[in-house]
Amino acid sequence: MAVGQLEDKQADAWATEDGRDQYSAGFSDPTGLLVKPKWRGTEQDKSDMDVLGRGQVNILFISINGGTADLFWGYIVVLMGAGLTYASTAEMASMAPTAGGQYHWVSEFASPKHQKFLSYIVGWVCMLGWQAGLLSVGFIIGTVTQGLIVLNNPSYAFERWHGTLLVWAMTIFCVTFNTVGAKILPIIQIVVSEEVEDAGRTLPKSIMCSVYLNGAMGFIMAITLCFCLGDLAAIVDTPTGYPFIQVFYNATQSYVATNIMVTIFLINLTACCISVVATSSRQLWSFARDNGVPFSRWFALVSPTMHVPVRATGVSVAITCIVSLINIGSTTALNAIVALGV
């Protein structure tokens, strides 16, 4: 492309909705080709930054400026960091394989002076984090399902309460799997430490094998994504709400292929949700067993027929269903709660 043509394209991209040029407005963005006017700030933003002696910087553009190179190298760096984190977790699990996990390890390995207090704080953080994690997985499944519906039926109205109902449906299915179908639970996952044989050896092996397997598959997916992104602006603005769905469709140009790939993704997420229900309920049950929550004796009861903590499981699902109602009023508010599980 000639220099003049590139300059014309940049000038068009920088034109605002009312016809003014963003260069004259003083906004800082080297190319501006991917940033829409609604994301570039206002005159008041520029005035506020002038008072501080700084230029307006578009945060959204910074977040996508790394491109595929950032995806490639960033994935490697994150994988290394995650690998070290899980290696440390596996080591502690081998020494103290307990359903309590982190709060029990803090109690074991912290200094005697601070053990009790720190263990109590970590216990609540972990318990609430897993409850938020359960909500997060259910919410993703619900909204991805809505995105798939939008792809196949563009006239579908993306209602927030639809997503909430889908969260409920998925959560109820997963709790049924964890109670009535508890006997087949080990088929799809390695359950918590106190429910496996030779936990001190099995747990660390399972943790590290999971890191190696998922890390390798994730790397292949990242490489594939780098070559199949296409028009980034169109992907970001996809009506499905999830760019990866649009990437699947752009790469295949087939609704059938896209539906199959997204369905595989949803199946994996469903298995994840089943596991998170088990983990969140066991975390609550274990903490209650150590008298860490109110009404501990009630929460700590294990069903004599199903041999699972039914009460803790029911409470975990109830929390998810109740908190998901926030989505009807504000998805942003729900995302703020979901972020607790990260």
C-alpha positions in Angstrom: 0.0 0.0 0.0 1.4 3.4 -0.9 2.2 5.9 1.8 -0.6 8.3 0.6 -3.2 5.5 0.7 -2.1 4.5 4.2 -2.4 8.1 5.4 -5.9 8.3 3.8 -7.0 5.1 5.6 -5.6 6.4 8.9 -7.4 9.7 8.4 -10.7 8.0 7.8 -10.2 5.7 10.8 -9.5 8.7 13.0 -12.6 10.6 11.9 -15.1 11.0 14.7 -18.8 10.6 14.5 -19.3 14.3 14.2 -16.7 14.7 11.5 -13.9 16.1 13.6 -10.4 14.6 13.3 -8.9 13.0 16.4 -5.4 14.3 15.7 -6.7 17.8 16.1 -8.4 16.7 19.3 -5.1 15.7 20.7 -5.7 12.0 21.4 -2.8 9.6 21.4 -3.1 6.5 19.2 -0.3 5.7 16.7 -2.6 4.0 14.2 -6.2 4.3 15.3 -7.2 1.6 12.8 -8.9 -0.6 15.4 -10.3 1.9 17.9 -13.8 3.1 17.5 -14.7 6.7 18.3 -16.9 5.7 21.2 -13.7 4.2 22.9 -11.4 7.1 22.4 -12.6 9.4 25.2 -14.2 12.8 25.2 -13.1 16.4 25.1 -13.6 16.4 28.9 -11.2 13.5 29.1 -8.6 15.4 27.1 -9.1 18.5 29.3 -8.7 16.5 32.5 -5.4 15.0 31.2 -4.2 18.5 30.1 -4.6 19.6 33.7 -2.3 16.8 34.7 0.1 17.5 31.9 -0.4 14.2 30.2 -1.7 13.1 26.9 -4.9 11.0 26.5 -4.0 7.3 26.1 -6.5 4.7 25.0 -6.3 1.7 27.3 -8.3 -0.5 25.0 -5.8 0.0 22.3 -2.9 -0.8 24.6 -4.6 -4.1 25.6 -4.8 -5.3 22.0 -1.6 -3.7 20.7 0.5 -6.8 21.5 -1.2 -8.8 18.7 -0.3 -12.3 17.9 3.3 -12.0 19.1 2.0 -11.1 22.5 -0.3 -14.1 22.4 2.5 -16.4 21.5 5.2 -15.2 24.0 2.6 -14.2 26.6 1.2 -17.7 26.6 4.7 -19.2 27.2 5.4 -16.8 30.1 2.0 -17.5 31.7 2.4 -21.2 31.3 5.8 -21.1 33.0 4.4 -19.1 35.9 1.3 -21.4 36.2 3.5 -24.4 36.0 5.6 -23.2 39.0 2.5 -22.4 40.9 1.0 -25.8 40.4 4.3 -27.5 41.1 4.3 -25.8 44.5 0.7 -26.8 45.0 1.5 -30.4 44.1 4.3 -30.5 46.6 2.1 -29.4 49.4 -0.6 -31.8 48.4 1.8 -34.6 48.6 2.7 -33.7 52.1 -0.8 -32.9 53.4 -3.5 -34.3 51.0 -6.6 -32.9 52.6 -9.9 -31.5 51.3 -9.2 -28.3 53.1 -6.4 -27.5 50.7 -4.8 -24.0 51.1 -6.2 -23.2 54.6 -5.0 -26.5 56.0 -1.6 -26.0 54.5 -1.4 -22.5 56.0 -2.3 -24.1 59.4 0.4 -26.7 58.9 3.3 -24.6 57.5 2.8 -21.1 58.9 4.5 -20.0 62.1 2.7 -21.2 65.3 2.0 -17.7 66.3 0.0 -16.8 63.2 -1.3 -20.3 62.2 -4.9 -20.0 63.5 -5.6 -16.5 62.3 -4.1 -16.9 58.8 -5.7 -20.3 58.3 -9.1 -18.8 59.2 -8.7 -15.9 56.7 -7.4 -18.2 53.9 -10.3 -20.6 54.6 -12.9 -17.9 54.0 -11.1 -16.6 51.0 -10.9 -20.0 49.4 -14.4 -20.9 50.2 -15.9 -17.7 48.8 -13.5 -17.9 45.8 -14.8 -21.3 44.9 -18.4 -20.2 45.2 -17.6 -17.3 42.8 -15.8 -19.8 40.6 -18.9 -21.9 40.3 -21.0 -18.9 39.4 -18.3 -17.9 36.8 -18.3 -21.3 35.0 -22.1 -21.4 35.0 -22.4 -17.9 33.7 -19.9 -18.6 30.9 -21.8 -21.7 29.8 -25.1 -19.8 29.8 -23.8 -16.8 27.8 -21.8 -18.9 25.3 -25.0 -20.8 24.6 -26.7 -17.6 24.0 -23.8 -16.5 21.7 -24.3 -19.8 19.7 -28.0 -19.0 19.4 -27.2 -15.6 18.0 -24.8 -17.0 15.4 -27.5 -19.3 14.1 -30.4 -17.0 14.6 -29.4 -13.3 14.2 -33.0 -12.2 15.1 -32.6 -13.7 18.6 -32.8 -11.0 21.3 -29.9 -11.4 23.7 -31.8 -11.1 27.0 -29.9 -11.1 30.3 -32.6 -13.1 32.1 -32.2 -15.9 29.5 -28.6 -16.2 30.5 -29.6 -16.4 34.2 -32.0 -19.2 33.5 -29.3 -21.1 31.6 -27.0 -20.7 34.6 -29.7 -22.2 36.8 -30.3 -25.1 34.4 -26.6 -25.9 34.2 -26.0 -25.6 37.9 -29.0 -27.9 38.7 -27.7 -30.4 36.2 -24.3 -30.4 37.8 -25.6 -30.7 41.4 -27.7 -33.7 40.3 -24.5 -35.2 38.8 -22.7 -34.6 42.1 -25.4 -36.2 44.3 -27.6 -38.7 42.5 -24.8 -39.6 40.0 -22.0 -39.3 42.5 -20.9 -42.9 41.9 -19.8 -42.1 38.3 -18.1 -38.8 39.3 -14.6 -40.3 39.2 -15.1 -41.2 35.6 -14.8 -37.6 34.5 -12.5 -36.3 37.2 -10.1 -37.0 40.0 -12.1 -35.9 43.0 -10.8 -34.2 46.1 -7.9 -35.7 48.0 -9.9 -37.5 50.7 -11.8 -39.5 48.1 -8.9 -41.1 46.3 -6.5 -43.9 47.2 -2.9 -43.1 48.0 -3.7 -39.4 47.8 -0.1 -38.3 48.7 1.1 -39.8 45.4 -2.0 -39.6 43.2 -2.8 -35.9 43.7 0.6 -34.4 42.7 0.8 -36.7 39.7 -2.7 -35.7 38.6 -2.0 -32.0 39.1 1.2 -32.0 37.1 -0.1 -34.3 34.3 -3.0 -31.8 34.0 -0.6 -28.9 33.6 1.5 -30.7 30.9 -1.5 -31.9 29.0 -3.5 -28.7 29.1 -0.5 -26.6 28.6 0.4 -28.4 25.4 -3.1 -28.3 24.0 -3.5 -24.7 24.9 -0.2 -23.9 23.1 -1.5 -25.6 19.9 -4.7 -23.6 20.2 -2.8 -20.4 20.6 -0.8 -21.0 17.5 -3.9 -22.0 15.5 -5.6 -18.8 16.7 -2.7 -16.7 15.6 -3.2 -17.9 12.0 -7.0 -17.7 12.0 -7.8 -14.4 13.6 -8.6 -12.5 10.5 -10.2 -9.0 10.9 -9.7 -8.2 14.5 -12.2 -5.3 14.6 -14.9 -7.6 13.2 -14.1 -10.3 15.8 -14.2 -7.8 18.7 -17.6 -6.5 17.5 -19.1 -9.9 17.1 -22.9 -10.0 18.0 -22.3 -13.4 19.7 -20.5 -11.6 22.5 -17.6 -14.1 22.3 -14.8 -13.5 19.8 -13.8 -17.1 19.7 -17.2 -18.1 18.2 -16.7 -15.6 15.5 -13.1 -16.8 14.9 -14.5 -20.4 14.4 -17.0 -19.2 11.9 -14.6 -16.9 10.0 -12.1 -19.8 9.7 -14.6 -22.4 8.6 -17.4 -20.4 6.9 -19.7 -23.1 8.1 -22.4 -23.0 10.7 -22.2 -26.7 11.2 -18.5 -26.8 11.9 -18.8 -23.8 14.2 -21.7 -25.4 16.1 -19.7 -28.6 16.5 -16.6 -26.8 17.8 -18.5 -24.6 20.2 -20.5 -27.6 21.5 -17.2 -29.4 22.2 -16.2 -26.4 24.2 -19.5 -26.4 26.1 -19.1 -30.1 26.9 -15.7 -29.4 28.4 -17.1 -26.5 30.4 -19.9 -28.7 31.6 -17.4 -31.2 32.9 -15.5 -28.3 34.5 -18.7 -27.1 36.1 -19.4 -30.6 37.6 -15.9 -30.5 39.1 -16.3 -27.0 40.5 -19.5 -28.0 42.1 -17.7 -30.9 43.8 -14.8 -28.7 44.8 -16.8 -25.7 46.1 -19.1 -28.0 48.2 -16.1 -30.0 49.6 -14.4 -26.7 50.4 -17.4 -25.6 52.4 -17.8 -29.0 54.0 -14.2 -29.3 55.0 -14.2 -25.8 56.5 -17.4 -26.6 58.4 -15.8 -29.8 59.7 -13.1 -27.6 61.2 -15.7 -25.3 62.7 -14.8 -22.4 60.4 -18.3 -21.3 59.4 -21.6 -20.7 61.3 -23.8 -23.8 61.7 -20.7 -26.0 61.1 -22.4 -29.2 62.4 -25.2 -28.8 59.9 -22.9 -28.1 56.9 -20.5 -30.9 57.9 -23.1 -33.7 57.6 -22.3 -36.3 55.0 -25.3 -38.2 53.5 -25.3 -41.8 54.8 -26.9 -43.0 51.6 -25.2 -40.9 48.9 -21.9 -40.6 50.8 -21.5 -37.0 49.7 -22.0 -33.7 51.6 -25.4 -33.0 50.2 -26.1 -30.0 52.4 -22.9 -28.2 51.5 -23.6 -29.0 47.8 -27.1 -27.7 48.0 -26.0 -24.5 49.6 -23.3 -23.9 47.0 -25.8 -24.3 44.2 -28.3 -22.0 46.0 -25.7 -19.3 46.3 -25.0 -19.5 42.6 -28.7 -19.4 41.7 -29.4 -16.4 44.0 -26.3 -14.3 43.0 -26.9 -15.0 39.3 -30.1 -12.9 39.6 -27.9 -9.9 39.7 -27.2 -10.4 36.0 -30.8 -9.5 35.2 -30.2 -6.0 36.6 -26.5 -5.6 35.6 -24.0 -7.9 34.0 -21.2 -5.5 35.0 -22.1 -5.9 38.7 -22.2 -9.7 38.3 -18.8 -9.7 36.6 -17.4 -7.8 39.5 -18.5 -10.6 41.8 -17.4 -13.3 39.4 -13.9 -11.7 39.4 -13.5 -12.9 43.0 -13.0 -16.4 41.6 -10.1 -15.5 39.5 
